[in-house]
Amino acid sequence: MDSALGWIGQIAAWVRQFIPKWIIIPTTHGGVKWVRGKRLVELTPGIHWYWPVVTVLQTYPIVRQSVDLRPQVMVAADGKTFSAGVVVTYTVADLKQLLSTTFDPDEVMSEISLAAIYSVLTTLTLEELQTNDISLALTEAIQDLVTPYGVHVVRAALTEMAPCRVVKLIIPPAIQ
């Protein structure tokens, strides 16, 4: 019986697309809407109306957030191996830029930050890494790379760092 009358629900869903809807964006978020898939409109916190038949709406947090990056094994400038983990704290300065140039903003922040961290930490010796505060260098390196995406890096800091030895076991594929 459900499948026989399922078409009624489909028609109701289709008709609802022609009725304007509203959304409340909290102060911790921002939003963008793509009108007719072309025109990008930034939305500030508050109540906004949109027409679902021609508008796609997306919200995203713009306040202080952080990404705790997995530890990476690296080789310092003096040839010593170490492992380092970093936390990056950031805010979104231009949400329109971020959402229009990235598919997954969280993943983009992780990917860019990991690459910047590697480029900074591998230029120093292990002794320099252990005796100096390199938060400013990390913050500036990440900021340089995420500026085109409308992100402001508040701070990047080491959460862990230790000398290590890497043993990698490579097993050849079975011969058939």
LUMZABA-236146 format. One record per residue (C-alpha): x negated, y, z negated. Coordinates in nm, 2 decimals. Layout:
! LUMZABA-236146
X | Y | Z
...
! end
This chain:
! LUMZABA-236146
0.00 | 0.00 | 0.00
-0.29 | 0.24 | -0.08
-0.45 | 0.20 | 0.26
-0.11 | 0.25 | 0.43
-0.07 | 0.59 | 0.26
-0.44 | 0.68 | 0.24
-0.40 | 0.91 | 0.54
-0.18 | 1.14 | 0.32
-0.48 | 1.20 | 0.09
-0.71 | 1.27 | 0.39
-0.46 | 1.53 | 0.52
-0.44 | 1.69 | 0.18
-0.82 | 1.71 | 0.15
-0.84 | 1.86 | 0.50
-0.57 | 2.13 | 0.42
-0.75 | 2.22 | 0.09
-1.06 | 2.33 | 0.30
-0.85 | 2.62 | 0.43
-0.77 | 2.75 | 0.08
-1.02 | 2.99 | -0.07
-1.20 | 2.86 | -0.39
-1.38 | 3.03 | -0.67
-1.69 | 2.94 | -0.86
-1.83 | 3.08 | -1.18
-2.21 | 3.12 | -1.18
-2.36 | 3.14 | -1.53
-2.63 | 3.39 | -1.62
-2.90 | 3.12 | -1.62
-2.83 | 3.04 | -1.25
-2.81 | 3.21 | -0.91
-2.65 | 3.10 | -0.60
-2.66 | 3.13 | -0.22
-2.39 | 3.06 | 0.03
-2.43 | 2.99 | 0.40
-2.14 | 3.15 | 0.59
-2.07 | 2.96 | 0.91
-2.41 | 2.79 | 0.86
-2.60 | 3.10 | 0.97
-2.56 | 3.40 | 0.74
-2.72 | 3.36 | 0.40
-2.57 | 3.55 | 0.11
-2.73 | 3.56 | -0.23
-2.49 | 3.53 | -0.53
-2.55 | 3.68 | -0.87
-2.40 | 3.54 | -1.20
-2.03 | 3.60 | -1.22
-1.72 | 3.49 | -1.03
-1.74 | 3.44 | -0.65
-1.48 | 3.34 | -0.39
-1.56 | 3.14 | -0.08
-1.38 | 2.97 | 0.20
-1.48 | 2.60 | 0.21
-1.40 | 2.55 | 0.57
-1.68 | 2.78 | 0.68
-1.90 | 2.81 | 0.37
-2.16 | 2.59 | 0.20
-2.24 | 2.71 | -0.15
-2.54 | 2.61 | -0.37
-2.64 | 2.71 | -0.72
-2.99 | 2.67 | -0.88
-3.14 | 2.78 | -1.22
-3.34 | 3.10 | -1.20
-3.46 | 3.13 | -1.57
-3.77 | 3.00 | -1.72
-3.83 | 2.63 | -1.64
-4.12 | 2.40 | -1.65
-4.26 | 2.10 | -1.47
-4.48 | 1.85 | -1.66
-4.72 | 1.72 | -1.40
-4.85 | 1.36 | -1.42
-5.22 | 1.32 | -1.50
-5.45 | 1.31 | -1.20
-5.79 | 1.14 | -1.19
-6.05 | 1.38 | -1.04
-6.43 | 1.42 | -0.99
-6.58 | 1.73 | -1.14
-6.84 | 1.94 | -0.96
-7.12 | 1.75 | -1.15
-6.99 | 1.41 | -1.03
-6.82 | 1.31 | -1.36
-6.48 | 1.15 | -1.35
-6.19 | 1.29 | -1.56
-5.82 | 1.28 | -1.60
-5.61 | 1.59 | -1.64
-5.24 | 1.67 | -1.69
-5.09 | 2.01 | -1.66
-4.76 | 2.18 | -1.74
-4.65 | 2.47 | -1.51
-4.39 | 2.72 | -1.64
-4.21 | 2.94 | -1.38
-3.91 | 3.15 | -1.30
-3.73 | 3.20 | -0.97
-3.78 | 3.55 | -0.85
-3.61 | 3.52 | -0.50
-3.36 | 3.24 | -0.49
-3.25 | 3.32 | -0.14
-3.61 | 3.26 | -0.02
-3.65 | 2.94 | -0.23
-3.34 | 2.77 | -0.12
-3.37 | 2.87 | 0.25
-3.73 | 2.74 | 0.28
-3.72 | 2.42 | 0.08
-3.51 | 2.11 | 0.07
-3.60 | 2.00 | -0.29
-3.74 | 2.30 | -0.49
-3.84 | 2.08 | -0.78
-4.04 | 1.85 | -0.57
-4.20 | 2.14 | -0.38
-4.32 | 2.29 | -0.71
-4.47 | 1.96 | -0.81
-4.64 | 1.90 | -0.48
-4.79 | 2.25 | -0.45
-4.90 | 2.26 | -0.81
-5.07 | 1.93 | -0.80
-5.27 | 2.03 | -0.49
-5.37 | 2.37 | -0.65
-5.47 | 2.21 | -0.97
-5.70 | 1.96 | -0.79
-5.86 | 2.24 | -0.59
-5.94 | 2.44 | -0.91
-6.05 | 2.17 | -1.14
-6.28 | 1.99 | -0.90
-6.49 | 2.31 | -0.85
-6.60 | 2.31 | -1.21
-6.83 | 2.09 | -1.41
-6.69 | 1.87 | -1.69
-6.87 | 2.08 | -1.95
-6.71 | 2.40 | -1.80
-6.37 | 2.24 | -1.81
-6.41 | 2.14 | -2.18
-6.55 | 2.47 | -2.30
-6.35 | 2.73 | -2.10
-5.98 | 2.82 | -2.10
-5.89 | 2.77 | -1.73
-5.52 | 2.85 | -1.77
-5.56 | 3.18 | -1.59
-5.74 | 3.02 | -1.29
-5.47 | 2.75 | -1.27
-5.19 | 3.01 | -1.29
-5.34 | 3.23 | -1.02
-5.41 | 2.93 | -0.78
-5.06 | 2.80 | -0.81
-4.90 | 3.15 | -0.78
-5.09 | 3.21 | -0.46
-4.94 | 2.90 | -0.30
-4.58 | 2.94 | -0.43
-4.53 | 3.32 | -0.37
-4.39 | 3.26 | -0.01
-4.11 | 3.05 | -0.18
-4.00 | 3.33 | -0.42
-4.13 | 3.16 | -0.73
-4.31 | 3.34 | -1.02
-4.56 | 3.13 | -1.22
-4.55 | 3.23 | -1.59
-4.83 | 3.00 | -1.70
-5.01 | 2.69 | -1.60
-5.20 | 2.51 | -1.88
-5.38 | 2.18 | -1.94
-5.18 | 1.94 | -2.15
-5.44 | 1.67 | -2.16
-5.79 | 1.61 | -2.03
-6.04 | 1.34 | -2.09
-6.34 | 1.19 | -1.93
-6.26 | 0.85 | -1.77
-6.39 | 0.57 | -1.56
-6.20 | 0.45 | -1.26
-6.19 | 0.09 | -1.16
-5.99 | 0.02 | -0.85
-5.91 | -0.33 | -0.74
-5.84 | -0.37 | -0.37
-5.69 | -0.71 | -0.27
-5.70 | -0.78 | 0.10
-5.38 | -0.89 | 0.26
-5.34 | -1.26 | 0.31
-5.47 | -1.41 | 0.63
-5.20 | -1.57 | 0.83
! end
